[in-house]
């Protein structure tokens, strides 16, 4: 879940966030924008060890990612400049710890100890960061929800279990003994509530996705949805709100039709009905259209013309962002080369298949839809390898070598079957713009990209392989 840092040219003001003024926190709607505003995070090393930090920040507006690495000697500091769209966490995975920051803010974090991680904060958002450091020491993480869902035989019990988990986190917020502004308390309350509602949707979705089986639930499972407001100018924007909004639209769409081919259309129709022409609605629609582009450029173009925005310039920005994001690797350019091992331990280079039509399928052992494509990929390879000189290459990513070998044997993979290790995966995801699975790419005999977002094997027809 993966991406490029997206820079846009429009500032879109959305509901309540906050700003630091004279040591207090006040409402400031201008903290949320599609343009993005620099935020500065300074990490100062007060330990006797050298800190090696890896920073990652992911956004959902509509989507972006930035990663930075730094080595900080004892007594030294490093400052990270991050273009932020709304208040969120910057995650340092190597230690690990999180710093809460916001557009236009400067946060200073001092690492006092690494053996038993101890942090202190100065500058903007000091109170908020003090709260989150205490919160993450006792809070129930999202993984607690997924673990609980995995153990359930009757998934109808999950919403009540989720509420009990979330209540622990709400109790910490309500019982926190140090000063917090009313604006931040409101933000944090809704962040937790939207995260909880999102997970009631997503743990169910994730379990079905990974097992490849539909999870049976009663018609009343989603009774919590009407209690979660979507259109309210007082609701603070957050990643958790956007995650929930997308899955709420998905649920409304599936209530109209289970057909996968209509999902994007019906989700946007639901957003149009729920949000009308509102600024918050613009963001949700941009998110949905961006996802539609990942599935089909043709469908995206048709949907884009049907959707109304409160600010028409948002449509132009979305189109620019999506084209920039999904045009990589560039159609007509030579495909990025790679050398990976096959099931026999031999190194195979993409360049070996020059002169052939090549279909590359990226997949992972946790991806049930990927595994579902194996029979079609085997059939495609066997059917057209001679008549169309088609080579089907399956590249396994984000999977252990042991699981790759096991799945290869179980499903009798007959195509060119390659494995990428962790370092190779990072390169492939960047160069082939892999943000979701399964993902397929079609390459011509001169090793040039025909389609950087090709159909799944089960959808491919003979006409798709014609010159």
C-alpha distance (Angstrom), angle and dihedral (degrees) to the residues before:
residue distance angle dihedral
X1 . . .
X2 5.35 . .
X3 3.84 137.5 .
X4 3.78 161.3 123.7
X5 3.79 125.5 -62.5
X6 3.77 104.0 -104.3
X7 3.76 119.0 -145.0
X8 3.78 117.5 -167.6
X9 3.77 133.3 -179.3
X10 3.80 103.5 -132.5
X11 3.79 128.3 86.8
X12 3.81 109.4 -147.3
X13 3.81 115.1 -171.2
X14 3.78 115.8 -146.1
X15 3.80 136.3 175.5
X16 3.76 131.1 -53.0
X17 3.76 121.6 -31.8
X18 3.80 124.3 145.9
X19 3.77 144.6 -115.3
X20 3.78 133.7 -156.8
X21 3.79 113.2 -113.0
X22 3.81 122.2 168.8
X23 3.79 90.2 -21.1
X24 3.81 94.7 -52.6
X25 3.77 131.6 100.4
X26 3.80 120.3 -121.8
X27 3.80 136.5 173.1
X28 3.78 115.2 -83.0
X29 3.79 118.6 172.4
X30 3.79 91.8 -172.1
X31 3.80 92.2 72.8
X32 3.81 90.6 85.7
X33 3.79 118.3 67.6
X34 3.76 141.6 145.5
X35 3.77 89.5 -138.2
X36 3.77 92.3 65.7
X37 3.79 125.9 -138.0
X38 3.78 128.0 -137.1
X39 3.79 117.9 -100.4
X40 3.80 121.2 -171.4
X41 3.79 125.0 -144.6
X42 3.80 117.6 -173.8
X43 3.80 118.5 -165.0
X44 3.81 114.5 -163.3
X45 3.80 119.8 -165.9
X46 3.82 113.2 -139.8
X47 3.81 93.6 164.1
X48 3.80 129.4 93.0
X49 3.80 90.8 -118.9
X50 3.79 129.7 85.4
X51 3.80 109.7 -112.4
X52 3.78 118.5 -139.0
X53 3.77 106.9 -166.8
X54 3.76 131.7 -172.6
X55 3.79 114.0 -166.2
X56 3.78 124.2 -159.6
X57 3.77 129.6 178.7
X58 3.78 125.0 177.5
X59 3.78 127.4 -168.8
X60 3.74 133.7 -165.1
X61 3.80 98.5 -159.6
X62 2.96 85.9 117.7
X63 3.82 95.4 -46.3
X64 3.78 138.9 -59.3
X65 3.76 142.6 148.7
X66 3.77 135.5 -160.7
X67 3.79 127.8 -175.0
X68 3.80 126.4 -172.6
X69 3.78 131.7 177.4
X70 3.80 125.5 -156.2
X71 3.80 138.0 175.5
X72 3.82 112.8 -149.1
X73 3.80 119.3 -168.8
X74 3.84 120.8 -148.5
X75 3.80 110.4 -74.0
X76 3.81 92.5 15.4
X77 3.79 133.3 103.1
X78 3.78 140.5 -151.9
X79 3.79 128.8 -154.0
X80 3.79 122.1 -147.4
X81 3.79 119.3 -157.1
X82 3.77 111.9 -155.8
X83 3.77 127.7 178.8
X84 3.79 103.5 -132.7
X85 3.79 130.4 -169.3
X86 3.80 98.2 -166.9
X87 3.83 138.3 -10.5
X88 3.79 111.0 -60.2
X89 3.79 145.6 135.5
X90 3.78 126.9 -76.0
X91 3.78 105.4 -151.3
X92 3.77 123.9 -149.9
X93 3.78 102.4 -162.7
X94 3.80 99.1 -177.0
X95 3.82 96.6 66.9
X96 3.12 91.3 12.1
X97 3.82 121.9 -125.5
X98 3.80 140.5 121.6
X99 3.78 133.0 -127.4
X100 3.79 120.9 -158.7
X101 3.79 113.6 -139.2
X102 3.79 140.1 159.0
X103 3.81 139.9 -157.5
X104 3.80 111.5 -67.6
X105 3.81 94.3 10.5
X106 3.80 132.9 121.3
X107 3.80 118.2 -150.4
X108 3.79 124.1 -174.8
X109 3.79 116.7 -157.6
X110 3.80 120.4 -172.3
X111 3.79 117.8 -159.4
X112 3.80 104.0 -145.0
X113 3.80 98.0 173.7
X114 3.81 138.0 2.0
X115 3.82 101.1 -171.4
X116 3.79 88.2 68.2
X117 3.78 100.9 12.4
X118 3.79 110.8 -116.6
X119 3.80 123.0 174.9
X120 3.79 134.3 179.0
X121 3.80 129.0 -167.3
X122 3.78 138.7 -149.0
X123 3.80 133.9 167.6
X124 3.79 123.3 39.3
X125 3.80 120.9 0.9
X126 3.81 93.6 15.7
X127 3.81 94.0 145.1
X128 3.79 92.0 47.2
X129 3.81 93.2 50.3
X130 3.80 92.1 46.7
X131 3.80 87.5 53.5
X132 3.81 94.0 49.1
X133 3.81 93.7 48.2
X134 3.79 88.7 55.1
X135 3.81 91.8 41.0
X136 3.80 96.0 54.1
X137 3.80 90.7 51.7
X138 3.80 92.0 63.5
X139 3.81 107.8 14.8
X140 3.77 125.4 109.5
X141 3.80 108.3 -113.3
X142 3.79 126.2 -141.8
X143 3.79 88.5 -101.0
X144 3.81 87.6 68.8
X145 3.81 88.7 63.1
X146 3.81 93.8 49.3
X147 3.81 92.0 47.4
X148 3.80 90.6 50.9
X149 3.80 91.8 48.4
X150 3.79 92.6 49.4
X151 3.81 91.0 58.1
X152 3.81 96.0 50.5
X153 3.78 122.7 103.4
X154 3.81 92.1 178.8
X155 3.80 104.5 47.2
X156 3.80 92.6 -172.4
X157 3.80 86.2 82.1
X158 3.80 92.4 61.2
X159 3.86 100.9 87.7
X160 3.82 90.7 57.3
X161 3.80 90.9 46.8
X162 3.81 90.0 48.9
X163 3.80 90.8 51.6
X164 3.79 90.8 52.0
X165 3.81 90.4 52.2
X166 3.79 92.2 47.4
X167 3.80 91.5 48.1
X168 3.80 89.1 63.5
X169 3.81 88.9 56.7
X170 3.81 92.9 44.6
X171 3.79 90.2 49.9
X172 3.79 89.5 55.9
X173 3.82 91.1 51.8
X174 3.80 92.9 47.3
X175 3.79 93.1 45.7
X176 3.79 97.9 43.4
X177 3.79 105.7 131.5
X178 3.80 102.0 -152.0
X179 3.82 131.4 76.1
X180 3.80 118.5 -76.6
X181 3.79 125.9 168.8
X182 3.83 118.4 -111.6
X183 3.83 88.6 -120.1
X184 3.80 92.8 56.3
X185 3.80 92.8 44.2
X186 3.78 88.4 54.2
X187 3.79 91.6 47.5
X188 3.80 92.5 49.5
X189 3.80 93.8 46.1
X190 3.80 91.9 54.5
X191 3.80 92.8 41.3
X192 3.80 89.1 57.7
X193 3.80 93.6 43.3
X194 3.81 94.2 50.3
X195 3.78 91.6 44.8
X196 3.80 89.8 52.6
X197 3.82 92.8 48.6
X198 3.80 91.6 45.8
X199 3.81 91.3 52.6
X200 3.80 91.5 52.0
X201 3.80 84.9 62.2
X202 3.77 100.0 35.5
X203 3.81 102.4 45.2
X204 3.81 86.7 55.9
X205 3.81 91.5 46.5
X206 3.81 92.5 45.2
X207 3.79 94.0 50.2
X208 3.80 91.9 50.5
X209 3.81 91.5 44.4
X210 3.80 94.9 51.6
X211 3.79 97.1 41.4
X212 3.78 95.9 40.8
X213 3.82 89.6 -133.5
X214 3.79 130.9 109.8
X215 3.80 112.9 -112.8
X216 3.79 111.7 -134.7
X217 3.81 115.4 -127.9
X218 3.80 134.4 167.2
X219 3.80 121.9 -106.8
X220 3.80 89.2 -108.2
X221 3.80 95.1 57.2
X222 3.82 93.3 105.3
X223 3.82 94.9 51.9
X224 3.82 88.9 125.1
X225 3.82 95.4 63.8
X226 3.84 98.1 80.1
X227 3.81 88.4 55.3
X228 3.82 91.9 60.1
X229 3.84 112.1 79.3
X230 3.79 116.9 -141.2
X231 3.80 101.6 179.0
X232 3.78 112.6 50.0
X233 3.78 125.7 121.3
X234 3.81 89.9 -146.3
X235 3.81 94.3 60.5
X236 3.82 111.1 105.3
X237 3.80 113.5 -128.2
X238 3.80 116.5 -118.7
X239 3.79 139.9 151.9
X240 3.79 87.7 -101.9
X241 3.81 91.6 57.4
X242 3.80 91.5 50.7
X243 3.81 93.2 46.8
X244 3.77 89.7 52.5
X245 3.82 94.9 44.1
X246 3.81 91.6 54.6
X247 3.80 93.3 50.5
X248 3.80 91.4 44.5
X249 3.82 88.9 55.6
X250 3.80 89.1 47.0
X251 3.80 91.2 54.3
X252 3.81 91.9 48.8
X253 3.81 90.1 48.7
X254 3.81 94.2 50.0
X255 3.80 89.5 50.8
X256 3.81 86.9 64.3
X257 3.80 98.1 42.0
X258 3.80 137.1 -4.9
X259 3.81 91.0 -154.4
X260 3.80 109.6 121.7
X261 3.80 90.8 -150.7
X262 3.83 89.9 62.6
X263 3.80 97.7 43.8
X264 3.82 98.3 97.0
X265 3.81 92.3 44.1
X266 3.79 93.5 48.9
X267 3.81 94.5 44.4
X268 3.79 90.1 54.7
X269 3.80 90.9 45.5
X270 3.80 88.2 53.3
X271 3.81 91.2 49.6
X272 3.79 90.3 49.0
X273 3.80 90.4 52.7
X274 3.82 96.2 43.6
X275 3.80 100.0 41.1
X276 3.80 104.7 24.8
X277 3.79 107.9 -174.2
X278 3.78 104.8 -23.4
X279 3.78 133.7 132.6
X280 3.78 93.1 -116.3
X281 3.79 87.9 48.1
X282 3.80 90.0 54.2
X283 3.80 90.2 59.2
X284 3.81 93.9 47.9
X285 3.81 91.5 47.2
X286 3.80 90.7 48.7
X287 3.79 88.9 52.8
X288 3.81 92.4 49.8
X289 3.79 93.9 45.6
X290 3.78 90.5 48.9
X291 3.81 89.2 54.7
X292 3.81 89.9 47.6
X293 3.81 90.0 55.0
X294 3.82 89.1 56.0
X295 3.81 88.8 57.6
X296 3.81 100.4 41.7
X297 3.80 133.5 -8.8
X298 3.81 89.9 -156.4
X299 3.81 92.6 54.0
X300 3.79 90.5 45.0
X301 3.81 92.2 55.4
X302 3.80 91.8 51.5
X303 3.79 93.9 45.5
X304 3.79 93.4 46.8
X305 3.79 90.5 59.3
X306 3.82 91.9 52.9
X307 3.79 99.4 49.5
X308 3.79 122.5 90.9
X309 3.80 122.2 -146.9
X310 3.78 130.2 -162.7
X311 3.81 86.5 -133.1
X312 3.81 114.3 35.1
X313 3.79 91.8 -155.5
X314 3.81 87.5 68.8
X315 3.80 88.6 67.9
X316 3.81 91.3 54.9
X317 3.79 91.6 47.0
X318 3.79 92.1 49.4
X319 3.80 91.2 50.1
X320 3.80 91.1 49.6
X321 3.81 93.0 46.9
X322 3.81 93.9 46.5
X323 3.78 95.0 47.1
X324 3.79 91.3 48.5
X325 3.80 91.4 47.7
X326 3.79 100.1 45.0
X327 3.80 99.5 34.4
X328 3.81 87.9 78.2
X329 2.94 122.3 131.2
X330 3.80 86.8 36.4
X331 3.80 116.9 -115.9
X332 3.80 108.4 -116.4
X333 3.81 93.4 25.2
X334 3.79 124.1 108.1
X335 3.81 110.4 -88.0
X336 3.81 115.5 -108.5
X337 3.79 108.3 -95.9
X338 3.78 125.6 -125.2
X339 3.79 140.7 177.9
X340 3.81 116.1 -149.1
X341 3.80 136.9 163.0
X342 3.80 124.4 -103.9
X343 3.79 128.2 -146.0
X344 3.82 90.9 -83.3
X345 3.80 92.6 54.3
X346 3.81 93.8 -107.2
X347 3.81 120.1 138.1
X348 3.80 113.0 -117.5
X349 3.80 124.0 -165.9
X350 3.79 124.1 -153.7
X351 3.80 88.8 -135.3
X352 3.82 89.4 67.0
X353 3.79 88.7 75.9
X354 3.79 97.6 57.9
X355 3.79 108.5 136.9
X356 3.81 92.2 39.6
X357 3.76 134.8 91.4
X358 3.81 103.2 -112.4
X359 3.79 129.9 -158.3
X360 3.82 114.0 -169.1
X361 3.80 117.5 -162.6
X362 3.80 118.4 -167.7
X363 3.81 113.9 -156.7
X364 3.81 143.6 158.2
X365 3.78 136.1 -148.7
X366 3.82 91.8 -117.0
X367 3.82 92.8 53.9
X368 3.82 110.0 93.9
X369 3.86 93.8 -174.7
X370 3.82 88.4 54.0
X371 3.79 92.3 53.2
X372 3.79 89.9 45.9
X373 3.83 87.7 61.9
X374 3.83 94.6 57.9
X375 3.84 96.7 93.0
X376 3.81 91.5 48.5
X377 3.81 91.2 47.2
X378 3.80 91.7 50.3
X379 3.81 90.4 47.9
X380 3.81 92.8 46.9
X381 3.79 91.0 51.9
X382 3.80 93.6 48.3
X383 3.81 95.3 43.4
X384 3.80 101.2 48.0
X385 3.80 105.9 24.1
X386 3.80 90.9 98.9
X387 3.81 105.9 29.1
X388 3.81 96.5 42.0
X389 3.81 98.6 21.7
X390 3.80 85.6 -123.6
X391 3.79 119.9 172.8
X392 3.80 116.3 -165.4
X393 3.81 113.3 -156.9
X394 3.78 120.3 -170.5
X395 3.81 114.9 -161.9
X396 3.80 116.6 -165.2
X397 3.81 115.0 -150.0
X398 3.83 136.4 173.5
X399 3.81 90.2 21.5
X400 3.80 135.3 108.4
X401 3.80 116.9 -106.1
X402 3.81 89.4 -121.0
X403 3.81 93.4 55.8
X404 3.82 91.1 44.9
X405 3.82 90.7 54.5
X406 3.79 91.8 45.5
X407 3.81 93.5 50.9
X408 3.80 90.9 44.6
X409 3.80 90.6 57.3
X410 3.80 95.4 40.1
X411 3.81 94.4 52.1
X412 3.82 96.4 32.6
X413 3.78 94.3 -129.1
X414 3.79 106.9 -153.6
X415 3.80 101.4 176.8
X416 3.82 124.2 85.7
X417 3.79 97.8 -64.1
X418 3.82 117.4 -161.6
X419 3.80 136.7 175.4
X420 3.82 128.8 -146.1
X421 3.79 121.9 -157.5
X422 3.81 123.1 -143.4
X423 3.81 95.3 -85.2
X424 3.80 92.7 45.3
X425 3.81 90.6 48.1
X426 3.81 91.2 57.1
X427 3.81 90.3 52.9
X428 3.81 94.2 45.6
X429 3.80 93.3 48.2
X430 3.79 90.6 52.1
X431 3.81 98.2 42.6
X432 3.80 96.7 40.0
X433 3.80 94.8 37.2
X434 3.80 94.8 -124.7
X435 3.80 109.5 -178.1
X436 3.79 98.7 148.0
X437 3.79 141.5 16.1
X438 2.92 141.9 -83.9
X439 3.80 95.4 36.9
X440 3.79 126.4 169.6
X441 3.80 132.2 -168.6
X442 3.82 127.3 -167.6
X443 3.82 119.9 -147.7
X444 3.81 129.1 -173.0
X445 3.79 129.5 -133.0
X446 3.82 90.8 -87.9
X447 3.82 90.4 56.0
X448 3.81 91.6 -108.1
X449 3.80 123.1 140.8
X450 3.81 113.6 -102.4
X451 3.81 94.8 172.5
X452 3.80 127.7 3.7
X453 3.81 91.3 -168.1
X454 3.80 103.5 38.7
X455 3.78 127.2 174.4
X456 3.78 123.3 -87.8
X457 3.81 113.8 -98.1
X458 3.81 91.9 -107.8
X459 3.82 89.1 58.9
X460 3.82 98.0 45.7
X461 3.80 118.2 111.3
X462 3.79 130.4 -172.9
X463 3.81 91.0 -101.2
X464 3.82 89.4 60.3
X465 3.80 89.3 62.6
X466 3.81 97.1 47.2
X467 3.81 118.5 108.1
